[in-house]
């Protein structure tokens, strides 16, 4: 069988597996009477509910707060390296002790040559094309306000934070940390759960992406508990260099893709890189205050109709599998999230699930659609000095918690999680 045939067989097998999982989850919901967040479900009969209830908004907030002690955690700085060490130490306290690191070199690309087309430059940077369409992100609608990355330290009025963020980035070696929940019966199969820990803009990167990093860490905390068993493996990874072009996740794919499913040593039942079943990214989870007003201002309150956006990329090789995975997460949200619903959309762009989308089912959870909403000014804190812990209210943090509930519930169902007797 040639390589093309092998890929086709893998494509069909993955699609069927995800569809079977989605049907099983739907059947479970129907047996529970279509139970939604208000329904009473016996924790003994529904271990997923018991696991989701171990998530707590105050713990989630505390983890975000802990990350902000390192300022914006810009890659290539001492504060970034200190944050990686802190994340690893926390994961170990949760019981996720088999931590490892991906190591790679980051060398910035050369500056754009003078006279290069604006559309080409925007596409290379992951921005908008010539027609004002976000690359990979669909056609923008509604009111749009300017966005960009703040590079002016003087726009940060907090002198202590300004000093913390003052060390500039330098090229060179980079690291990112991960740990793995080993499956009890299928350790050779794995879901990858990620969020990027680096940021920039002279703030605290509380939302982008402290909120996603904290979400991954909180899900890792619950599932790494000694009384929790999963049939399949789960890898929790905190990417570096997302803000410079997804370099950390690209390095992971380049280094680990060909190692999938290989037992080492043979007969040991140990799989350093289990076969990828899906990749789930979390990037900016807190701020869904709606579209800007005509004058460019935003509502200070989280909108009542806020939702968790679950994105897949319709133009990707694994579009069908990714869509099936997205609907599994949407159904998990419907069953187990306490406050905010989820919405599936077909444009996933500019985040660490991108390097995976043509090799495995890949989705991204967000506060808003990345291309058509965040990329068009719907979050005024994006890459700005105002991306601070104190900027966000409890309703904002609860949106992030609901995304965590969604991911934990879906993963528990997909991996066969249960509580040990």
Secondary structure as the mmCIF struct_conf table of DSSP 4:
data_model
#
loop_
_struct_conf.conf_type_id
_struct_conf.id
_struct_conf.beg_label_comp_id
_struct_conf.beg_label_asym_id
_struct_conf.beg_label_seq_id
_struct_conf.end_label_comp_id
_struct_conf.end_label_asym_id
_struct_conf.end_label_seq_id
HELX_RH_AL_P HELX_RH_AL_P1 UNK A 3 UNK A 31
TURN_TY1_P TURN_TY1_P1 UNK A 32 UNK A 33
BEND BEND1 UNK A 34 UNK A 34
TURN_TY1_P TURN_TY1_P2 UNK A 37 UNK A 38
BEND BEND2 UNK A 39 UNK A 39
TURN_TY1_P TURN_TY1_P3 UNK A 43 UNK A 45
HELX_RH_AL_P HELX_RH_AL_P2 UNK A 47 UNK A 52
TURN_TY1_P TURN_TY1_P4 UNK A 53 UNK A 54
HELX_RH_AL_P HELX_RH_AL_P3 UNK A 57 UNK A 68
TURN_TY1_P TURN_TY1_P5 UNK A 69 UNK A 72
TURN_TY1_P TURN_TY1_P6 UNK A 75 UNK A 76
BEND BEND3 UNK A 77 UNK A 77
HELX_RH_AL_P HELX_RH_AL_P4 UNK A 78 UNK A 93
TURN_TY1_P TURN_TY1_P7 UNK A 94 UNK A 95
STRN STRN1 UNK A 100 UNK A 106
HELX_LH_PP_P HELX_LH_PP_P1 UNK A 108 UNK A 113
TURN_TY1_P TURN_TY1_P8 UNK A 114 UNK A 115
HELX_RH_AL_P HELX_RH_AL_P5 UNK A 118 UNK A 124
TURN_TY1_P TURN_TY1_P9 UNK A 125 UNK A 126
STRN STRN2 UNK A 128 UNK A 128
TURN_TY1_P TURN_TY1_P10 UNK A 130 UNK A 131
BEND BEND4 UNK A 132 UNK A 132
HELX_LH_PP_P HELX_LH_PP_P2 UNK A 133 UNK A 133
STRN STRN3 UNK A 134 UNK A 134
TURN_TY1_P TURN_TY1_P11 UNK A 135 UNK A 137
STRN STRN4 UNK A 138 UNK A 138
BEND BEND5 UNK A 142 UNK A 142
HELX_RH_3T_P HELX_RH_3T_P1 UNK A 153 UNK A 155
HELX_RH_AL_P HELX_RH_AL_P6 UNK A 159 UNK A 164
TURN_TY1_P TURN_TY1_P12 UNK A 165 UNK A 165
BEND BEND6 UNK A 167 UNK A 167
HELX_LH_PP_P HELX_LH_PP_P3 UNK A 168 UNK A 169
STRN STRN5 UNK A 172 UNK A 181
BEND BEND7 UNK A 184 UNK A 185
STRN STRN6 UNK A 186 UNK A 196
BEND BEND8 UNK A 201 UNK A 203
HELX_RH_PI_P HELX_RH_PI_P1 UNK A 206 UNK A 211
HELX_RH_AL_P HELX_RH_AL_P7 UNK A 212 UNK A 223
TURN_TY1_P TURN_TY1_P13 UNK A 224 UNK A 224
BEND BEND9 UNK A 225 UNK A 225
TURN_TY1_P TURN_TY1_P14 UNK A 226 UNK A 227
STRN STRN7 UNK A 228 UNK A 229
BEND BEND10 UNK A 231 UNK A 231
STRN STRN8 UNK A 232 UNK A 239
BEND BEND11 UNK A 240 UNK A 240
TURN_TY1_P TURN_TY1_P15 UNK A 243 UNK A 245
BEND BEND12 UNK A 246 UNK A 246
HELX_RH_AL_P HELX_RH_AL_P8 UNK A 247 UNK A 256
HELX_RH_3T_P HELX_RH_3T_P2 UNK A 257 UNK A 259
TURN_TY1_P TURN_TY1_P16 UNK A 260 UNK A 261
BEND BEND13 UNK A 264 UNK A 265
TURN_TY1_P TURN_TY1_P17 UNK A 266 UNK A 267
BEND BEND14 UNK A 268 UNK A 268
TURN_TY1_P TURN_TY1_P18 UNK A 272 UNK A 273
HELX_LH_PP_P HELX_LH_PP_P4 UNK A 274 UNK A 274
STRN STRN9 UNK A 275 UNK A 282
BEND BEND15 UNK A 286 UNK A 286
BEND BEND16 UNK A 291 UNK A 291
HELX_LH_PP_P HELX_LH_PP_P5 UNK A 292 UNK A 293
TURN_TY1_P TURN_TY1_P19 UNK A 294 UNK A 295
BEND BEND17 UNK A 296 UNK A 296
BEND BEND18 UNK A 300 UNK A 301
HELX_LH_PP_P HELX_LH_PP_P6 UNK A 302 UNK A 303
TURN_TY1_P TURN_TY1_P20 UNK A 304 UNK A 305
STRN STRN10 UNK A 307 UNK A 311
TURN_TY1_P TURN_TY1_P21 UNK A 314 UNK A 315
BEND BEND19 UNK A 316 UNK A 316
TURN_TY1_P TURN_TY1_P22 UNK A 317 UNK A 318
HELX_RH_AL_P HELX_RH_AL_P9 UNK A 319 UNK A 336
BEND BEND20 UNK A 338 UNK A 339
STRN STRN11 UNK A 341 UNK A 345
BEND BEND21 UNK A 346 UNK A 346
BEND BEND22 UNK A 350 UNK A 351
TURN_TY1_P TURN_TY1_P23 UNK A 352 UNK A 353
HELX_RH_3T_P HELX_RH_3T_P3 UNK A 354 UNK A 356
TURN_TY1_P TURN_TY1_P24 UNK A 357 UNK A 359
BEND BEND23 UNK A 360 UNK A 360
STRN STRN12 UNK A 362 UNK A 366
BEND BEND24 UNK A 367 UNK A 368
TURN_TY1_P TURN_TY1_P25 UNK A 370 UNK A 373
HELX_RH_3T_P HELX_RH_3T_P4 UNK A 374 UNK A 376
TURN_TY1_P TURN_TY1_P26 UNK A 377 UNK A 377
BEND BEND25 UNK A 378 UNK A 378
TURN_TY1_P TURN_TY1_P27 UNK A 380 UNK A 383
BEND BEND26 UNK A 384 UNK A 384
TURN_TY1_P TURN_TY1_P28 UNK A 385 UNK A 386
HELX_RH_3T_P HELX_RH_3T_P5 UNK A 389 UNK A 391
HELX_RH_AL_P HELX_RH_AL_P10 UNK A 394 UNK A 415
TURN_TY1_P TURN_TY1_P29 UNK A 416 UNK A 416
STRN STRN13 UNK A 418 UNK A 419
#
